[in-house]
Amino acid sequence: MPIEESWQLIDLEKIDHWHACCLMVPCSFFVFDPNRDSIMRLSTFCMATLLAVGTLGVAQATPVNLIQNGDFSQTSHPITAPTQFGTAHNGSFHATQFITDWVGNNGYEIWYPSSAAAAGVDAIGEYTSTGKEKLYGPIAAAPNGTSTFVGLDGDQTNGIQSSIGQQLDNLIVGGIYTVTFDWAAAQMQSRSGATTEYLAVSFGNVSKNTNTLSNVTQGFTGWNSGSLQFVANSDSVFLNFLSVGTPVGLPPMALLTNVSVTHDVPEPPALALFGGGLLGLGLLTMVARRREMRRRHIGGNSNFV
């Protein structure tokens, strides 16, 4: 029996009823119809279905977070009180890099275990002796159920202005990366006066600034969501958050948590689906051409199209 005669026949009027079947087995059926435009209508339908499914699979790729310990909850050893980190040292106090996967500079930067501790417990650090090394409160809990965050002093004086950063490797040169985070502005109880604050976010040698927050004296601005996009110009970059505040001497503290860096990469199943769709289209085209050649060869009397 010729292959053509073994093909399953489908009524085009019932095409909606076998829509799901065509999705699962693209273009595996052909139509017996004396009208020559039937194959055109079916081809168009299959092509639209395959391209829609393939495109949908690619569009729904799962973003992968490249940041480690983005909420600063992991530390190299147990710490329960607000504590200064980084490389600063003053007298007998020497800060350490105890936040896992992150490094601070030589400024005044504090790790906080919770919002309650931030406003209620003096930070352990080079200025503990003031007895006022805590934030004016109340400080709202960080978004997304996070309890830990860091405070970065924005006083633009060397040895005080602070930052925190993390190395990112295995990037795709030319790829677009989105940096998201939650941040706020607050003030240490050792000072008073209105302040402004923003974060200078560096992705390798490219830097972008957040909007500027204005904080009233002894105030807390509330948490804000930040999002910045960067194009990787190297496969390895250093992501850095630098606190920039005014005026000098009135600690404008930037609070930071929930840092993430994502790059949308199509998942292998989506690519396989899209590739399968293209293969199906190619087979359909090849079979249709062979059928047309055979029809012409036998004088155009065949009912199979």
C-alpha positions as a Markdown table, in Angstrom:
| # | Residue | x | y | z |
|---|---|---|---|---|
| 1 | Met | 0.0 | 0.0 | 0.0 |
| 2 | Pro | 1.4 | 3.4 | -0.9 |
| 3 | Ile | 2.4 | 5.6 | 2.0 |
| 4 | Glu | -0.1 | 8.2 | 1.0 |
| 5 | Glu | -3.0 | 5.8 | 1.4 |
| 6 | Ser | -2.0 | 5.1 | 5.1 |
| 7 | Trp | -2.2 | 8.7 | 6.2 |
| 8 | Gln | -5.0 | 9.4 | 8.6 |
| 9 | Leu | -7.8 | 11.6 | 7.2 |
| 10 | Ile | -9.0 | 14.6 | 9.3 |
| 11 | Asp | -12.0 | 16.8 | 8.7 |
| 12 | Leu | -10.9 | 20.4 | 8.6 |
| 13 | Glu | -14.3 | 21.5 | 10.0 |
| 14 | Lys | -13.3 | 19.8 | 13.3 |
| 15 | Ile | -9.8 | 21.3 | 13.4 |
| 16 | Asp | -10.5 | 22.9 | 16.9 |
| 17 | His | -11.2 | 19.4 | 18.4 |
| 18 | Trp | -7.7 | 18.1 | 17.4 |
| 19 | His | -5.9 | 21.4 | 18.3 |
| 20 | Ala | -4.3 | 19.8 | 21.3 |
| 21 | Cys | -3.1 | 16.8 | 19.3 |
| 22 | Cys | -1.4 | 19.1 | 16.8 |
| 23 | Leu | 0.4 | 20.9 | 19.7 |
| 24 | Met | 1.8 | 17.6 | 21.0 |
| 25 | Val | 2.7 | 16.0 | 17.7 |
| 26 | Pro | 3.3 | 19.0 | 15.3 |
| 27 | Cys | 2.2 | 18.4 | 11.7 |
| 28 | Ser | 2.0 | 14.6 | 12.1 |
| 29 | Phe | -1.3 | 14.4 | 10.2 |
| 30 | Phe | -2.4 | 15.5 | 6.8 |
| 31 | Val | -5.8 | 16.2 | 5.3 |
| 32 | Phe | -7.7 | 14.4 | 2.6 |
| 33 | Asp | -9.7 | 17.1 | 0.8 |
| 34 | Pro | -10.5 | 17.6 | -2.9 |
| 35 | Asn | -10.0 | 21.3 | -2.3 |
| 36 | Arg | -6.4 | 22.0 | -3.0 |
| 37 | Asp | -6.2 | 24.9 | -0.5 |
| 38 | Ser | -6.8 | 22.5 | 2.4 |
| 39 | Ile | -3.1 | 21.8 | 2.8 |
| 40 | Met | -2.4 | 25.6 | 2.7 |
| 41 | Arg | -4.9 | 26.1 | 5.5 |
| 42 | Leu | -3.5 | 23.3 | 7.6 |
| 43 | Ser | 0.1 | 24.4 | 6.9 |
| 44 | Thr | -0.7 | 27.9 | 8.0 |
| 45 | Phe | -2.4 | 26.6 | 11.2 |
| 46 | Cys | 0.6 | 24.3 | 12.1 |
| 47 | Met | 3.1 | 27.1 | 11.4 |
| 48 | Ala | 1.3 | 29.5 | 13.6 |
| 49 | Thr | 1.0 | 26.9 | 16.4 |
| 50 | Leu | 4.6 | 25.8 | 16.3 |
| 51 | Leu | 6.0 | 29.3 | 16.2 |
| 52 | Ala | 3.7 | 30.4 | 19.1 |
| 53 | Val | 4.6 | 27.5 | 21.2 |
| 54 | Gly | 8.3 | 27.9 | 20.5 |
| 55 | Thr | 8.3 | 31.6 | 21.2 |
| 56 | Leu | 6.3 | 31.1 | 24.4 |
| 57 | Gly | 8.9 | 28.5 | 25.6 |
| 58 | Val | 11.8 | 30.9 | 25.1 |
| 59 | Ala | 9.9 | 33.9 | 26.6 |
| 60 | Gln | 9.2 | 32.0 | 29.8 |
| 61 | Ala | 12.9 | 31.3 | 30.6 |
| 62 | Thr | 13.7 | 31.2 | 34.3 |
| 63 | Pro | 16.1 | 34.0 | 35.4 |
| 64 | Val | 19.0 | 32.7 | 37.5 |
| 65 | Asn | 20.2 | 34.8 | 40.4 |
| 66 | Leu | 24.0 | 35.1 | 40.3 |
| 67 | Ile | 24.4 | 36.7 | 43.7 |
| 68 | Gln | 25.3 | 34.7 | 46.7 |
| 69 | Asn | 23.9 | 35.6 | 50.2 |
| 70 | Gly | 21.9 | 38.6 | 48.8 |
| 71 | Asp | 20.2 | 39.2 | 52.1 |
| 72 | Phe | 23.4 | 39.2 | 54.1 |
| 73 | Ser | 22.0 | 36.5 | 56.4 |
| 74 | Gln | 25.0 | 34.2 | 56.3 |
| 75 | Thr | 28.1 | 35.1 | 58.3 |
| 76 | Ser | 31.4 | 33.3 | 58.7 |
| 77 | His | 30.7 | 32.9 | 62.5 |
| 78 | Pro | 27.7 | 33.4 | 64.7 |
| 79 | Ile | 26.9 | 37.1 | 65.3 |
| 80 | Thr | 23.9 | 38.3 | 67.2 |
| 81 | Ala | 24.4 | 42.1 | 67.6 |
| 82 | Pro | 24.9 | 44.9 | 65.1 |
| 83 | Thr | 28.6 | 44.8 | 64.2 |
| 84 | Gln | 30.9 | 46.8 | 62.0 |
| 85 | Phe | 32.5 | 44.9 | 59.1 |
| 86 | Gly | 35.1 | 45.7 | 56.4 |
| 87 | Thr | 38.7 | 46.7 | 56.8 |
| 88 | Ala | 38.6 | 49.7 | 59.2 |
| 89 | His | 40.6 | 49.7 | 62.4 |
| 90 | Asn | 40.7 | 52.3 | 65.2 |
| 91 | Gly | 42.7 | 51.8 | 68.3 |
| 92 | Ser | 41.9 | 48.3 | 69.6 |
| 93 | Phe | 39.0 | 47.7 | 67.2 |
| 94 | His | 39.7 | 45.9 | 63.9 |
| 95 | Ala | 36.8 | 45.2 | 61.6 |
| 96 | Thr | 36.6 | 41.9 | 59.7 |
| 97 | Gln | 35.0 | 40.6 | 56.5 |
| 98 | Phe | 32.5 | 38.3 | 58.2 |
| 99 | Ile | 29.6 | 38.6 | 55.8 |
| 100 | Thr | 29.8 | 35.5 | 53.6 |
| 101 | Asp | 30.6 | 36.2 | 49.9 |
| 102 | Trp | 30.8 | 40.0 | 50.5 |
| 103 | Val | 33.5 | 42.5 | 51.2 |
| 104 | Gly | 33.4 | 46.0 | 52.7 |
| 105 | Asn | 35.9 | 48.8 | 52.4 |
| 106 | Asn | 37.6 | 50.9 | 55.2 |
| 107 | Gly | 34.5 | 52.9 | 55.9 |
| 108 | Tyr | 31.9 | 52.8 | 58.7 |
| 109 | Glu | 29.6 | 49.9 | 57.6 |
| 110 | Ile | 27.3 | 48.0 | 60.0 |
| 111 | Trp | 25.7 | 44.5 | 59.7 |
| 112 | Tyr | 22.3 | 44.4 | 61.4 |
| 113 | Pro | 20.6 | 41.1 | 62.4 |
| 114 | Ser | 17.1 | 42.7 | 62.5 |
| 115 | Ser | 15.3 | 46.1 | 62.4 |
| 116 | Ala | 14.6 | 45.9 | 66.1 |
| 117 | Ala | 18.3 | 45.5 | 66.9 |
| 118 | Ala | 19.2 | 48.3 | 64.5 |
| 119 | Ala | 17.2 | 50.8 | 66.5 |
| 120 | Gly | 17.7 | 49.2 | 70.0 |
| 121 | Val | 21.3 | 48.0 | 70.3 |
| 122 | Asp | 24.5 | 49.9 | 69.9 |
| 123 | Ala | 26.7 | 48.6 | 67.1 |
| 124 | Ile | 30.0 | 47.0 | 68.0 |
| 125 | Gly | 32.6 | 49.0 | 66.2 |
| 126 | Glu | 35.1 | 51.8 | 66.3 |
| 127 | Tyr | 32.6 | 54.3 | 67.7 |
| 128 | Thr | 30.8 | 52.1 | 70.3 |
| 129 | Ser | 32.0 | 54.4 | 73.1 |
| 130 | Thr | 29.5 | 57.1 | 72.1 |
| 131 | Gly | 26.7 | 55.0 | 73.4 |
| 132 | Lys | 24.6 | 56.2 | 70.5 |
| 133 | Glu | 25.6 | 53.9 | 67.7 |
| 134 | Lys | 22.1 | 52.7 | 66.8 |
| 135 | Leu | 19.6 | 54.0 | 64.2 |
| 136 | Tyr | 16.7 | 56.3 | 65.0 |
| 137 | Gly | 13.6 | 54.2 | 64.9 |
| 138 | Pro | 11.3 | 52.6 | 64.4 |
| 139 | Ile | 12.9 | 50.9 | 61.5 |
| 140 | Ala | 10.4 | 48.8 | 59.4 |
| 141 | Ala | 11.3 | 45.2 | 58.7 |
| 142 | Ala | 12.9 | 44.7 | 55.4 |
| 143 | Pro | 10.7 | 43.5 | 52.5 |
| 144 | Asn | 10.2 | 39.8 | 51.4 |
| 145 | Gly | 10.5 | 38.5 | 55.0 |
| 146 | Thr | 14.2 | 39.4 | 55.3 |
| 147 | Ser | 15.4 | 40.3 | 58.7 |
| 148 | Thr | 19.1 | 41.1 | 58.0 |
| 149 | Phe | 20.5 | 44.1 | 56.2 |
| 150 | Val | 23.6 | 46.4 | 56.2 |
| 151 | Gly | 24.0 | 50.1 | 56.9 |
| 152 | Leu | 26.5 | 52.1 | 54.8 |
| 153 | Asp | 27.7 | 55.5 | 56.0 |
| 154 | Gly | 27.4 | 58.1 | 53.2 |
| 155 | Asp | 29.6 | 60.7 | 54.8 |
| 156 | Gln | 32.0 | 61.4 | 51.9 |
| 157 | Thr | 35.1 | 61.4 | 54.0 |
| 158 | Asn | 37.9 | 58.8 | 53.5 |
| 159 | Gly | 37.8 | 56.2 | 56.2 |
| 160 | Ile | 34.1 | 56.8 | 56.8 |
| 161 | Gln | 32.3 | 56.6 | 53.4 |
| 162 | Ser | 31.4 | 52.9 | 53.1 |
| 163 | Ser | 30.6 | 50.3 | 50.4 |
| 164 | Ile | 30.0 | 46.6 | 50.0 |
| 165 | Gly | 30.6 | 44.4 | 47.0 |
| 166 | Gln | 30.8 | 40.9 | 45.5 |
| 167 | Gln | 32.8 | 39.4 | 42.7 |
| 168 | Leu | 30.7 | 38.0 | 39.7 |
| 169 | Asp | 32.3 | 35.5 | 37.4 |
| 170 | Asn | 31.4 | 33.5 | 34.3 |
| 171 | Leu | 29.3 | 36.3 | 32.7 |
| 172 | Ile | 28.4 | 36.5 | 29.1 |
| 173 | Val | 30.2 | 39.4 | 27.4 |
| 174 | Gly | 27.5 | 41.7 | 25.9 |
| 175 | Gly | 24.8 | 40.1 | 28.0 |
| 176 | Ile | 22.3 | 42.3 | 29.8 |
| 177 | Tyr | 22.2 | 41.9 | 33.6 |
| 178 | Thr | 19.6 | 43.3 | 35.9 |
| 179 | Val | 20.6 | 44.3 | 39.5 |
| 180 | Thr | 17.7 | 44.6 | 41.9 |
| 181 | Phe | 17.8 | 45.4 | 45.6 |
| 182 | Asp | 15.8 | 46.9 | 48.5 |
| 183 | Trp | 17.2 | 50.0 | 50.2 |
| 184 | Ala | 16.4 | 52.9 | 52.5 |
| 185 | Ala | 17.9 | 55.9 | 54.3 |
| 186 | Ala | 18.2 | 56.3 | 58.0 |
| 187 | Gln | 20.4 | 58.1 | 60.6 |
| 188 | Met | 22.6 | 57.2 | 63.6 |
| 189 | Gln | 21.4 | 58.5 | 67.0 |
| 190 | Ser | 24.9 | 60.1 | 67.5 |
| 191 | Arg | 23.9 | 62.8 | 65.0 |
| 192 | Ser | 20.9 | 64.9 | 63.9 |
| 193 | Gly | 19.9 | 67.0 | 60.9 |
| 194 | Ala | 18.3 | 66.5 | 57.5 |
| 195 | Thr | 20.3 | 64.4 | 55.1 |
| 196 | Thr | 20.2 | 63.1 | 51.5 |
| 197 | Glu | 21.3 | 59.7 | 50.3 |
| 198 | Tyr | 21.8 | 57.7 | 47.1 |
| 199 | Leu | 23.7 | 54.6 | 46.1 |
| 200 | Ala | 26.3 | 54.5 | 43.4 |
| 201 | Val | 26.1 | 51.0 | 41.9 |
| 202 | Ser | 29.1 | 49.8 | 39.9 |
| 203 | Phe | 29.1 | 46.8 | 37.6 |
| 204 | Gly | 32.8 | 46.5 | 36.6 |
| 205 | Asn | 33.9 | 49.9 | 35.3 |
| 206 | Val | 30.3 | 51.1 | 34.7 |
| 207 | Ser | 28.5 | 53.0 | 37.5 |
| 208 | Lys | 24.9 | 54.1 | 37.8 |
| 209 | Asn | 23.1 | 55.9 | 40.6 |
| 210 | Thr | 19.8 | 55.3 | 42.3 |
| 211 | Asn | 17.4 | 58.2 | 42.8 |
| 212 | Thr | 18.2 | 60.5 | 45.8 |
| 213 | Leu | 16.3 | 60.0 | 49.0 |
| 214 | Ser | 15.7 | 63.0 | 51.3 |
| 215 | Asn | 15.5 | 62.1 | 55.0 |
| 216 | Val | 14.3 | 64.3 | 57.7 |
| 217 | Thr | 16.3 | 64.7 | 60.9 |
| 218 | Gln | 16.2 | 61.5 | 63.0 |
| 219 | Gly | 14.1 | 59.9 | 60.3 |
| 220 | Phe | 13.7 | 56.7 | 58.3 |
| 221 | Thr | 12.5 | 56.9 | 54.7 |
| 222 | Gly | 11.0 | 53.5 | 54.4 |
| 223 | Trp | 12.2 | 50.8 | 52.1 |
| 224 | Asn | 12.5 | 51.3 | 48.3 |
| 225 | Ser | 13.0 | 48.9 | 45.5 |
| 226 | Gly | 15.9 | 49.5 | 43.1 |
| 227 | Ser | 16.5 | 48.1 | 39.7 |
| 228 | Leu | 19.4 | 48.9 | 37.3 |
| 229 | Gln | 20.5 | 47.2 | 34.1 |
| 230 | Phe | 24.1 | 46.8 | 32.9 |
| 231 | Val | 25.8 | 45.2 | 29.9 |
| 232 | Ala | 28.7 | 43.0 | 30.8 |
| 233 | Asn | 31.9 | 44.2 | 29.1 |
| 234 | Ser | 33.9 | 41.3 | 30.7 |
| 235 | Asp | 33.2 | 37.8 | 31.8 |
| 236 | Ser | 34.2 | 38.8 | 35.4 |
| 237 | Val | 33.1 | 42.0 | 37.2 |
| 238 | Phe | 33.0 | 43.4 | 40.7 |
| 239 | Leu | 29.5 | 44.5 | 41.8 |
| 240 | Asn | 29.8 | 47.4 | 44.3 |
| 241 | Phe | 27.4 | 49.5 | 46.3 |
| 242 | Leu | 28.8 | 52.9 | 47.4 |
| 243 | Ser | 26.9 | 55.0 | 49.8 |
| 244 | Val | 26.8 | 58.7 | 48.9 |
| 245 | Gly | 25.2 | 61.2 | 51.3 |
| 246 | Thr | 25.1 | 64.8 | 52.4 |
| 247 | Pro | 25.9 | 66.8 | 54.4 |
| 248 | Val | 29.3 | 65.8 | 55.8 |
| 249 | Gly | 29.3 | 64.9 | 59.5 |
| 250 | Leu | 25.6 | 64.0 | 59.8 |
| 251 | Pro | 25.7 | 60.2 | 59.1 |
| 252 | Pro | 23.3 | 59.7 | 56.2 |
| 253 | Met | 23.1 | 55.9 | 56.4 |
| 254 | Ala | 21.9 | 53.8 | 53.4 |
| 255 | Leu | 20.3 | 50.5 | 54.3 |
| 256 | Leu | 20.6 | 47.7 | 51.8 |
| 257 | Thr | 19.3 | 44.1 | 51.5 |
| 258 | Asn | 17.8 | 41.5 | 49.0 |
| 259 | Val | 20.4 | 42.1 | 46.3 |
| 260 | Ser | 20.1 | 40.0 | 43.2 |
| 261 | Val | 21.7 | 39.9 | 39.7 |
| 262 | Thr | 19.8 | 38.1 | 36.9 |
| 263 | His | 20.4 | 37.2 | 33.3 |
| 264 | Asp | 17.6 | 35.6 | 31.4 |
| 265 | Val | 18.8 | 32.4 | 29.7 |
| 266 | Pro | 16.4 | 30.2 | 27.6 |
| 267 | Glu | 16.0 | 26.8 | 29.2 |
| 268 | Pro | 17.1 | 23.7 | 27.2 |
| 269 | Pro | 13.6 | 22.3 | 27.0 |
| 270 | Ala | 12.3 | 25.5 | 25.5 |
| 271 | Leu | 15.1 | 25.5 | 22.9 |
| 272 | Ala | 14.4 | 21.8 | 22.1 |
| 273 | Leu | 10.7 | 22.6 | 21.7 |
| 274 | Phe | 11.4 | 25.5 | 19.3 |
| 275 | Gly | 13.9 | 23.3 | 17.4 |
| 276 | Gly | 11.4 | 20.5 | 17.1 |
| 277 | Gly | 8.8 | 23.0 | 15.7 |
| 278 | Leu | 11.2 | 24.1 | 13.0 |
| 279 | Leu | 12.0 | 20.5 | 12.1 |
| 280 | Gly | 8.3 | 19.8 | 11.8 |
| 281 | Leu | 7.9 | 22.7 | 9.5 |
| 282 | Gly | 10.7 | 21.5 | 7.3 |
| 283 | Leu | 9.3 | 18.0 | 7.1 |
| 284 | Leu | 5.8 | 19.4 | 6.2 |
| 285 | Thr | 7.4 | 21.5 | 3.4 |
| 286 | Met | 9.3 | 18.5 | 2.0 |
| 287 | Val | 6.3 | 16.2 | 2.0 |
| 288 | Ala | 4.1 | 18.9 | 0.4 |
| 289 | Arg | 6.6 | 19.4 | -2.4 |
| 290 | Arg | 6.8 | 15.7 | -3.1 |
| 291 | Arg | 3.1 | 15.3 | -3.2 |
| 292 | Glu | 2.8 | 18.2 | -5.7 |
| 293 | Met | 5.5 | 16.6 | -7.9 |
| 294 | Arg | 3.7 | 13.3 | -7.8 |
| 295 | Arg | 0.3 | 14.9 | -8.6 |
| 296 | Arg | 1.8 | 16.6 | -11.7 |
| 297 | His | 3.5 | 13.4 | -12.8 |
| 298 | Ile | 0.3 | 11.3 | -12.8 |
| 299 | Gly | -1.7 | 14.1 | -14.5 |
| 300 | Gly | -3.2 | 15.8 | -11.5 |
| 301 | Asn | -5.9 | 13.0 | -10.8 |
| 302 | Ser | -4.9 | 12.1 | -7.3 |
| 303 | Asn | -7.2 | 13.2 | -4.5 |
| 304 | Phe | -4.3 | 13.4 | -2.0 |
| 305 | Val | -2.9 | 16.8 | -1.6 |
